Amino acid sequence: MYPEIQPYQTSTLKVSDIHTLYYELSGNKDGVPVVFLHGGPGGGCDEKDRSFFNPNKYKIILFDQRGSGKSTPTACLDENTTWDLVKDIEKLREELKIEKWHVFGGSWGSTLSLAYAQSHPDRVKSLIMRGIFTLRKSELNFFYQNGASHLFPEAWEDYLAPIPEAERHDMVLAYHAQLNSIDDSTRINAAKAWSKWEMATSKLYVDPSYINRAESDEFANAFARIENHYFINDGFMRDGQLLEKQEIDKIRHIPCIVVQGRYDVVCPATTAYSLKKANNIFWFMSKLTMTDFSRNQVWPELELHIVPDAGHSSREVGIAKLLVDATNKFADI
């Protein structure tokens, strides 16, 4: 990754009667523009996120999505949907007088990258994504109900703790009640437990300093409430919408690189593979010959890199290297 730099401009953009976004510009004022879409939803940007890009070549644009980071009001769920965020990205592009830009996003940022590109394909120069997440029910069930729990039983026990046993058959719904409680202690306790679960499972080697992020009341409250709000509402889209052939066909002409950790349990590799191959990889494998299968790839042009010794985090060495390689590759297009 490139050395850390400071922004040359910070500002805000009012995008609704309720929400005002924080954004910043760094790198080369006259460089090729790239917008960074952070994870969560609700995670906010980090100053290290600037370091994926060559500051001599890129005009680096970071912003905090509705309710996240430095955007206000914090943790606000009103007027906060996938499609509100897509509109916000366009408003920011227009505010900055940018015709087309590169789009970079990981985890939830990959969800938003796909939603934005499919809505505005003429505004995207390239897509660089990591840890593909499309909010399918199967993806949410694996991480929040029955899947990752088998790999991280000790962290799962802490995640279960705030929820009464009778309510554990639907953890996202059970957390929804507590994360929207009028009792501050109930809400913050649930927010910290929800956030800690993701922090504890995001790296191949568990990182205590990363888990400690969940101890911040402000971060955990925004992160957990906004994530859960999106998940309880199925991302405000059809199940599997972003992987539908008619949606992928809108963006197949856009150069795209995906970097995926083999042992990513937050956003397992099956979704990245489905993005390249088919809506339902298992159906195709059972119904088609391998020759037919190769002809029925949804997005054969997509360049998929699976990192053999990495989990979910963009900070893991193998993932970070390939993401920087990707930004270097697209810097001159």
Phi, psi and chi 1 to 4 in degrees:
 res  aa     phi    psi   chi1   chi2   chi3   chi4
   1 MET       -  155.6  -65.5  176.5   71.3      -
   2 TYR   -77.1  157.8  -72.6   92.6      -      -
   3 PRO   -58.7  150.8  -22.4   32.9      -      -
   4 GLU   -65.8  141.2  -68.2 -175.7   26.2      -
   5 ILE  -130.3  168.0   56.3  172.8      -      -
   6 GLN  -107.9  149.1  -65.1  -57.8  -50.1      -
   7 PRO   -68.4  147.6   22.6  -30.7      -      -
   8 TYR   -92.4   -9.6   61.6   77.8      -      -
   9 GLN  -152.6  135.9  179.0 -177.4  -25.1      -
  10 THR  -127.8  146.3   62.1      -      -      -
  11 SER  -161.2 -177.4 -170.6      -      -      -
  12 THR  -130.6  157.7   58.8      -      -      -
  13 LEU  -137.2  119.3  177.5   64.8      -      -
  14 LYS   -80.0  120.1 -170.1  168.2 -178.5   61.2
  15 VAL  -110.6   -9.3  -68.4      -      -      -
  16 SER  -161.1  177.1   76.8      -      -      -
  17 ASP   -63.6  -21.6  -68.9  -20.3      -      -
  18 ILE  -100.2  -45.9  -62.5  173.5      -      -
  19 HIS  -103.3  138.0  -67.7  -83.5      -      -
  20 THR  -127.6  126.2  -60.8      -      -      -
  21 LEU   -95.8  141.0  -54.1 -174.5      -      -
  22 TYR   -88.5  136.2  164.9   85.4      -      -
  23 TYR  -142.2  161.6   71.9   88.6      -      -
  24 GLU  -146.1  153.6   61.7  173.1   55.6      -
  25 LEU  -122.0  136.9  -49.4  177.8      -      -
  26 SER  -144.7  175.4   59.3      -      -      -
  27 GLY    83.2 -140.5      -      -      -      -
  28 ASN   -91.7  118.9 -176.4  -16.0      -      -
  29 LYS   -57.5  -31.1  -67.8 -178.9 -178.7  179.9
  30 ASP  -104.3   14.2  -60.4  -45.3      -      -
  31 GLY   -80.1  178.1      -      -      -      -
  32 VAL   -72.9  130.1   60.3      -      -      -
  33 PRO   -77.8  140.0   24.9  -31.3      -      -
  34 VAL  -135.7  134.7   58.5      -      -      -
  35 VAL  -107.6  132.9   62.4      -      -      -
  36 PHE  -100.2  124.0  178.2   95.3      -      -
  37 LEU  -107.8  112.4  -55.9 -179.2      -      -
  38 HIS   -77.2  170.6   67.9   67.7      -      -
  39 GLY   -90.1 -169.4      -      -      -      -
  40 GLY   122.7 -107.1      -      -      -      -
  41 PRO   -64.3  152.1   24.1  -33.0      -      -
  42 GLY   108.1   -3.3      -      -      -      -
  43 GLY   -74.3  -31.4      -      -      -      -
  44 GLY    73.5  165.7      -      -      -      -
  45 CYS   -88.0  161.2  -70.8      -      -      -
  46 ASP  -126.1  147.9 -176.2  -82.6      -      -
  47 GLU   -60.7  -25.8   60.4 -175.2   15.9      -
  48 LYS   -70.0  -16.5  -66.4 -175.8  178.0   65.3
  49 ASP   -65.0  -21.6  -65.1  -29.4      -      -
  50 ARG   -67.5  -21.7  -53.3  170.4 -164.7  138.2
  51 SER   -82.0    1.3  -61.8      -      -      -
  52 PHE   -79.0   -7.8  -70.9  107.9      -      -
  53 PHE  -124.3  141.1  -47.2   98.4      -      -
  54 ASN   -66.8  112.5 -176.3  -25.1      -      -
  55 PRO   -69.1  -13.9   26.5  -34.1      -      -
  56 ASN   -82.1  -20.5  -64.4  -42.5      -      -
  57 LYS  -109.1  -30.1  -69.2 -165.9  171.5 -174.7
  58 TYR  -105.5  142.0  -81.7  105.0      -      -
  59 LYS   -91.7  108.1 -179.8  177.0 -173.3  175.2
  60 ILE   -97.3  121.1  -54.8  161.1      -      -
  61 ILE  -115.8  116.0  -58.8  141.1      -      -
  62 LEU  -114.3  142.4  -86.7   59.4      -      -
  63 PHE  -147.4  152.9   76.7   96.7      -      -
  64 ASP   -94.0  126.6  -69.2  -32.7      -      -
  65 GLN   -68.9  169.8  -62.7  156.7   27.0      -
  66 ARG   -50.1  127.0  -64.5 -170.7 -177.5 -157.8
  67 GLY    79.7   -1.5      -      -      -      -
  68 SER  -109.7  155.8  -51.3      -      -      -
  69 GLY    51.7 -124.4      -      -      -      -
  70 LYS   -91.9    0.6  -62.1  176.5 -176.3  176.9
  71 SER   -75.5  153.5  -67.5      -      -      -
  72 THR  -128.3  151.7   57.3      -      -      -
  73 PRO   -75.9  144.3   27.0  -32.9      -      -
  74 THR   -66.5  142.3 -174.7      -      -      -
  75 ALA    61.4   16.8      -      -      -      -
  76 CYS   -76.2  130.0  179.2      -      -      -
  77 LEU   -99.0  -12.8  -53.5 -177.1      -      -
  78 ASP   -69.3  139.6  -62.8  -32.2      -      -
  79 GLU    49.8   45.3  -63.7 -179.3   10.4      -
  80 ASN  -131.5   89.7 -162.2  -22.2      -      -
  81 THR  -133.2  168.8   73.8      -      -      -
  82 THR   -53.5  -44.1  -57.9      -      -      -
  83 TRP   -77.3  -25.1  -50.4  109.8      -      -
  84 ASP   -64.3  -41.4  -71.3  -42.3      -      -
  85 LEU   -68.4  -37.6  -58.3 -171.2      -      -
  86 VAL   -60.2  -43.8  166.9      -      -      -
  87 LYS   -63.2  -37.2  -69.0  176.0 -176.5  176.1
  88 ASP   -63.0  -40.8  -68.2  -11.1      -      -
  89 ILE   -60.8  -42.6  -61.8  169.5      -      -
  90 GLU   -65.0  -39.8  -93.6  -61.0  -87.3      -
  91 LYS   -63.6  -38.4  -73.7 -179.5 -178.6  178.1
  92 LEU   -67.9  -42.0 -178.7   58.2      -      -
  93 ARG   -59.3  -45.0 -175.9 -169.0   61.4   77.6
  94 GLU   -66.6  -39.3  -68.5  168.7   -5.5      -
  95 GLU   -59.6  -38.3  173.6   73.8   11.6      -
  96 LEU   -89.4    0.6  -61.9  174.7      -      -
  97 LYS    57.1   45.9  -63.0  178.8  172.4   57.4
  98 ILE  -103.8  131.1  -68.0  169.7      -      -
  99 GLU   -79.3  -50.3 -178.4  179.3   -4.6      -
 100 LYS  -142.2  150.7  -64.5  180.0   72.3  170.9
 101 TRP  -145.2  160.8   51.1    7.4      -      -
 102 HIS   -77.4  147.0  -62.0  -83.7      -      -
 103 VAL  -122.5  127.2  177.0      -      -      -
 104 PHE  -128.2  124.6 -179.2  111.4      -      -
 105 GLY  -159.5  146.9      -      -      -      -
 106 GLY  -128.9  149.2      -      -      -      -
 107 SER    60.8 -124.2 -167.5      -      -      -
 108 TRP   -56.6  -31.2  160.7 -103.4      -      -
 109 GLY   -61.3  -28.2      -      -      -      -
 110 SER   -74.2  -36.0   74.4      -      -      -
 111 THR   -57.9  -50.6  -42.2      -      -      -
 112 LEU   -67.4  -34.9 -168.6   53.7      -      -
 113 SER   -60.1  -46.0  -64.6      -      -      -
 114 LEU   -66.1  -43.8  -71.7  168.2      -      -
 115 ALA   -62.6  -41.8      -      -      -      -
 116 TYR   -68.0  -47.1  173.9   73.1      -      -
 117 ALA   -63.5  -39.1      -      -      -      -
 118 GLN   -70.0  -25.1  -70.5  169.8    6.8      -
 119 SER   -85.3  -31.6  -60.9      -      -      -
 120 HIS  -137.2   60.6  -58.4  -80.8      -      -
 121 PRO   -62.1  -24.0   22.5  -33.6      -      -
 122 ASP   -77.2   -5.6   56.3  -32.5      -      -
 123 ARG  -105.4    2.0  -60.8  -57.9 -178.3 -175.5
 124 VAL  -113.5  121.9  179.3      -      -      -
 125 LYS   -80.2  -41.1  -74.5 -169.4  170.1 -169.5
 126 SER  -157.8  163.0   75.4      -      -      -
 127 LEU  -122.3  128.2  -74.2  164.5      -      -
 128 ILE  -123.5  117.6  -60.4  172.2      -      -
 129 MET  -132.2  155.1  -62.4 -177.1  -70.8      -
 130 ARG  -140.6  139.0 -178.8  -95.3  -44.8  165.1
 131 GLY    58.7   67.0      -      -      -      -
 132 ILE   -63.1  133.3  -59.9  -62.7      -      -
 133 PHE  -138.6  125.2  178.3   44.6      -      -
 134 THR  -123.2    9.3   63.0      -      -      -
 135 LEU    62.5   24.0  -92.2   88.6      -      -
 136 ARG   -64.7  151.1  -70.1  176.8  -63.2  174.3
 137 LYS   -56.6  -36.7  -70.8 -179.4  173.8   62.5
 138 SER   -64.4  -35.6   60.3      -      -      -
 139 GLU   -68.5  -45.3  -63.6  170.2   51.7      -
 140 LEU   -65.6  -40.6  -65.8  172.5      -      -
 141 ASN   -63.3  -40.1 -175.5   67.8      -      -
 142 PHE   -61.1  -43.5  178.6   85.6      -      -
 143 PHE   -86.4  -36.5 -172.1   62.1      -      -
 144 TYR  -104.5   -4.7  -69.8  104.4      -      -
 145 GLN  -132.2  -52.9 -167.4   64.1   44.9      -
 146 ASN  -158.0   96.6 -174.5   21.2      -      -
 147 GLY   173.9  -79.6      -      -      -      -
 148 ALA   -61.3  -23.2      -      -      -      -
 149 SER   -58.9  -29.5   55.1      -      -      -
 150 HIS   -75.0  -19.3  -65.1  -99.0      -      -
 151 LEU   -98.0  -27.2  -60.3  172.4      -      -
 152 PHE  -128.1   64.1  -67.9   87.4      -      -
 153 PRO   -62.9  -32.8   22.5  -34.1      -      -
 154 GLU   -71.8  -38.8   68.5  -79.7   27.6      -
 155 ALA   -71.1  -35.1      -      -      -      -
 156 TRP   -62.7  -37.7 -179.3 -106.4      -      -
 157 GLU   -59.7  -40.8 -172.5  172.9   25.9      -
 158 ASP   -68.3  -34.7  -68.9  -20.7      -      -
 159 TYR   -68.2  -36.9  172.5   68.1      -      -
 160 LEU   -69.8  -29.2  -70.5  176.1      -      -
 161 ALA   -50.5  -44.3      -      -      -      -
 162 PRO   -72.7  -12.9  -14.8   29.8      -      -
 163 ILE  -100.6  125.4  -54.8  -58.8      -      -
 164 PRO   -57.2  145.0  -23.4   33.0      -      -
 165 GLU   -56.6  -35.7 -169.7  166.9  -10.1      -
 166 ALA   -67.0  -16.2      -      -      -      -
 167 GLU  -104.2    0.6  -60.7  175.5   20.3      -
 168 ARG   -77.6   -2.2  -67.7  177.5 -178.2  174.5
 169 HIS   -71.6  -17.5   61.8  -77.6      -      -
 170 ASP  -142.7   88.1 -170.4  -24.8      -      -
 171 MET   -68.8  -36.9  -68.1  -65.6  -72.0      -
 172 VAL   -63.3  -42.9  172.3      -      -      -
 173 LEU   -67.2  -42.4 -179.0   61.2      -      -
 174 ALA   -63.3  -42.3      -      -      -      -
 175 TYR   -66.6  -32.5  -98.4   98.6      -      -
 176 HIS   -56.2  -43.1 -176.6   71.5      -      -
 177 ALA   -62.9  -45.2      -      -      -      -
 178 GLN   -73.3  -35.1  -65.5 -158.1   18.2      -
 179 LEU   -72.9  -12.3  -69.1  169.0      -      -
 180 ASN  -114.6   18.0  -70.9  -79.8      -      -
 181 SER   -67.7  146.0  172.8      -      -      -
 182 ILE   -78.2  -11.9   60.1  173.0      -      -
 183 ASP   -85.9  117.5  179.7   70.5      -      -
 184 ASP   -59.3  -43.2  -72.8  -13.0      -      -
 185 SER   -66.7  -39.0   63.1      -      -      -
 186 THR   -62.5  -45.8  -62.4      -      -      -
 187 ARG   -65.0  -46.6 -171.1  177.5   66.7 -104.4
 188 ILE   -70.0  -38.0  -66.2  -59.6      -      -
 189 ASN   -61.3  -43.7 -178.2   54.9      -      -
 190 ALA   -66.5  -40.3      -      -      -      -
 191 ALA   -62.4  -40.8      -      -      -      -
 192 LYS   -67.8  -40.8  -72.4 -177.0  175.8 -179.4
 193 ALA   -66.8  -41.6      -      -      -      -
 194 TRP   -61.7  -47.5  173.9  -76.5      -      -
 195 SER   -67.2  -40.2  -57.4      -      -      -
 196 LYS   -61.6  -37.3 -175.9  179.7  177.3 -177.3
 197 TRP   -57.6  -45.6  167.6 -120.6      -      -
 198 GLU   -71.5  -40.3 -174.6  161.8  -24.9      -
 199 MET   -63.6  -36.2  -57.7  -59.7  114.1      -
 200 ALA   -73.8  -18.2      -      -      -      -
 201 THR  -113.4    5.2   53.6      -      -      -
 202 SER   -84.0  -16.6  -74.7      -      -      -
 203 LYS  -122.8  152.1  -66.5 -172.0  176.5 -175.6
 204 LEU   -59.1  -43.0 -177.1   60.8      -      -
 205 TYR  -106.9  119.0  -65.7   99.0      -      -
 206 VAL   -56.7  130.8  177.7      -      -      -
 207 ASP  -112.2  105.9 -177.5  -10.9      -      -
 208 PRO   -57.5  -34.9  -25.2   35.1      -      -
 209 SER   -67.5  -32.1   65.2      -      -      -
 210 TYR   -70.8  -40.5 -163.4   60.7      -      -
 211 ILE   -61.6  -33.5  -63.9  174.3      -      -
 212 ASN   -63.2  -19.0  -74.0  -19.1      -      -
 213 ARG   -58.1  -31.6  -65.9 -175.2   68.9 -163.5
 214 ALA   -69.7  -11.5      -      -      -      -
 215 GLU   -81.7  -10.2  -67.1  -56.3  -45.4      -
 216 SER   -78.8  119.8  164.0      -      -      -
 217 ASP   -57.0  -45.8  -71.4    6.1      -      -
 218 GLU   -66.6  -47.0 -175.9  174.8    0.5      -
 219 PHE   -63.0  -50.6  169.9   79.9      -      -
 220 ALA   -61.9  -40.4      -      -      -      -
 221 ASN   -61.4  -47.0 -171.2   49.5      -      -
 222 ALA   -69.6  -47.4      -      -      -      -
 223 PHE   -60.0  -52.1 -175.5   71.6      -      -
 224 ALA   -70.5  -44.8      -      -      -      -
 225 ARG   -64.0  -44.1  -83.5  171.1   51.8   80.1
 226 ILE   -71.1  -43.8  -64.7  172.9      -      -
 227 GLU   -55.1  -53.8  -85.8 -159.7  -21.3      -
 228 ASN   -61.2  -37.5 -178.4  -88.7      -      -
 229 HIS   -59.4  -43.6  165.6   68.3      -      -
 230 TYR   -69.7  -39.5  -85.2   71.3      -      -
 231 PHE   -72.8  -37.6  -60.0  164.2      -      -
 232 ILE   -67.5  -21.3 -155.8   77.3      -      -
 233 ASN  -104.1   17.0  -73.3  -70.1      -      -
 234 ASP    56.0   31.0  -58.9  -39.5      -      -
 235 GLY    70.2    9.2      -      -      -      -
 236 PHE    62.3   37.0  -55.3   93.4      -      -
 237 MET  -154.2  170.5   54.7 -170.6  154.1      -
 238 ARG   -65.0  148.6  -60.7 -177.6  -59.4  -83.0
 239 ASP   -62.8  118.8 -168.0   43.9      -      -
 240 GLY    81.7   10.6      -      -      -      -
 241 GLN   -54.7  -44.0  176.5  176.5  -30.5      -
 242 LEU   -68.1  -17.1  -60.7  176.1      -      -
 243 LEU   -99.6   -2.3  -64.9  172.2      -      -
 244 GLU   -65.7  142.1  -67.9  171.1   -3.3      -
 245 LYS   -56.8  -41.7 -175.1  177.3 -175.4  -59.4
 246 GLN   -66.1  -25.5   70.4  -91.6   19.7      -
 247 GLU   -78.7  -44.0  -61.7  -59.8  -37.1      -
 248 ILE   -63.9  -36.9  -62.7  -61.5      -      -
 249 ASP   -59.4  -25.1  -77.2  -12.8      -      -
 250 LYS   -68.9  -23.0  -63.3  174.0 -176.7  176.6
 251 ILE  -123.2    5.6   59.2  174.8      -      -
 252 ARG   -61.6  -23.5  -84.4 -173.8   59.2 -176.7
 253 HIS   -78.4  -11.5   64.9  -76.0      -      -
 254 ILE   -84.5  125.3  -60.4  172.1      -      -
 255 PRO   -56.6  133.5  -23.1   33.6      -      -
 256 CYS  -143.1  131.8  178.6      -      -      -
 257 ILE  -123.0  131.7  -66.2  176.0      -      -
 258 VAL  -118.5  131.4  170.0      -      -      -
 259 VAL  -114.6  126.9  178.8      -      -      -
 260 GLN  -135.8  127.9  174.7   71.3   45.2      -
 261 GLY   -74.1  130.8      -      -      -      -
 262 ARG   -57.4  -39.9  169.0   65.7   71.3 -167.3
 263 TYR  -105.8   34.4  -61.6  106.2      -      -
 264 ASP   -75.3  112.5 -175.3  -19.1      -      -
 265 VAL   -97.7  -12.7  -57.2      -      -      -
 266 VAL   -76.7  -46.8 -178.0      -      -      -
 267 CYS  -130.2   82.4  -59.7      -      -      -
 268 PRO   -58.0  155.5  -25.3   35.7      -      -
 269 ALA   -62.3  -18.5      -      -      -      -
 270 THR   -59.5  -31.0 -175.1      -      -      -
 271 THR   -74.5  -41.0  -54.3      -      -      -
 272 ALA   -61.2  -40.5      -      -      -      -
 273 TYR   -66.5  -39.2 -159.2   60.3      -      -
 274 SER   -64.6  -35.3  -66.1      -      -      -
 275 LEU   -61.2  -38.6 -178.9   63.3      -      -
 276 LYS   -81.5  -37.2 -179.2  173.8  176.7   64.5
 277 LYS   -98.5  -58.9  -65.6  -68.2 -174.4  179.5
 278 ALA  -169.6  160.5      -      -      -      -
 279 ASN   -57.0  -43.2  -75.5  -13.9      -      -
 280 ASN  -131.1   90.7 -168.5  -30.4      -      -
 281 ILE   -58.5  -35.0 -174.6   68.9      -      -
 282 PHE   -72.7  -35.4  -57.7  108.1      -      -
 283 TRP   -63.1  -44.9 -174.9   90.2      -      -
 284 PHE   -63.2  -42.1  -90.1   88.0      -      -
 285 MET   -64.0  -32.3  -71.9  -62.4  -74.2      -
 286 SER   -84.5  -27.6   63.7      -      -      -
 287 LYS   -99.6  -22.7  -60.4  -67.4 -176.3 -178.6
 288 LEU  -117.6  153.4  -59.3  178.3      -      -
 289 THR   -72.4  165.4   67.5      -      -      -
 290 MET   -63.9  -32.2  -71.9  -51.6  -64.1      -
 291 THR   -65.9  -46.5  -59.7      -      -      -
 292 ASP   -61.1  -40.1  -70.9  -26.2      -      -
 293 PHE   -60.0  -43.4  178.8   69.0      -      -
 294 SER   -65.4  -28.5   66.1      -      -      -
 295 ARG   -79.6  -15.9  -68.8  171.5 -178.3  163.9
 296 ASN  -108.9   22.4  -77.6  -83.0      -      -
 297 GLN   -63.7  138.5  -66.7 -179.2   18.9      -
 298 VAL   -72.2  -42.9  167.9      -      -      -
 299 TRP  -139.3   71.1 -163.1   -8.6      -      -
 300 PRO   -64.5  -23.5   22.2  -33.3      -      -
 301 GLU   -73.7  -20.3  -59.7   85.9   -2.0      -
 302 LEU   -61.5  134.3 -179.0  151.6      -      -
 303 GLU   -98.4  108.0 -172.9  177.9  -40.0      -
 304 LEU  -104.8  125.5  172.9   61.0      -      -
 305 HIS  -116.5  119.9  -61.8  -89.1      -      -
 306 ILE  -104.0  119.7  -64.3 -177.2      -      -
 307 VAL   -86.5  119.6 -177.2      -      -      -
 308 PRO   -72.5  -17.8   26.5  -34.7      -      -
 309 ASP  -127.0   47.2   56.6   -9.3      -      -
 310 ALA  -144.5  156.2      -      -      -      -
 311 GLY  -101.8 -124.6      -      -      -      -
 312 HIS   -97.8  -31.1 -179.5   66.3      -      -
 313 SER   -69.7  139.0  173.6      -      -      -
 314 SER   -68.8  -14.0   63.4      -      -      -
 315 ARG   -87.3   -8.2  -57.9  -69.3 -170.8  -97.6
 316 GLU   -68.3  141.5  -67.1 -178.2   89.5      -
 317 VAL   -54.8  -50.7  174.9      -      -      -
 318 GLY   -64.5  -37.6      -      -      -      -
 319 ILE   -69.0  -47.7  -69.8  178.6      -      -
 320 ALA   -59.0  -42.0      -      -      -      -
 321 LYS   -60.7  -46.5  179.2 -174.2 -177.7  -58.7
 322 LEU   -70.0  -31.4  -73.6  174.2      -      -
 323 LEU   -66.5  -42.0  -71.1  172.7      -      -
 324 VAL   -66.5  -40.7  171.5      -      -      -
 325 ASP   -57.0  -39.8  -73.3  -11.4      -      -
 326 ALA   -67.5  -43.3      -      -      -      -
 327 THR   -66.7  -34.8   63.1      -      -      -
 328 ASN   -65.3  -40.8  -72.7  -18.7      -      -
 329 LYS   -63.3  -37.2  179.9  175.9  179.3  177.6
 330 PHE   -94.8    0.4  -73.4  158.8      -      -
 331 ALA   -61.9  -25.4      -      -      -      -
 332 ASP  -108.4   13.5  -64.2  -42.2      -      -
 333 ILE  -103.3      -   67.5  171.1      -      -
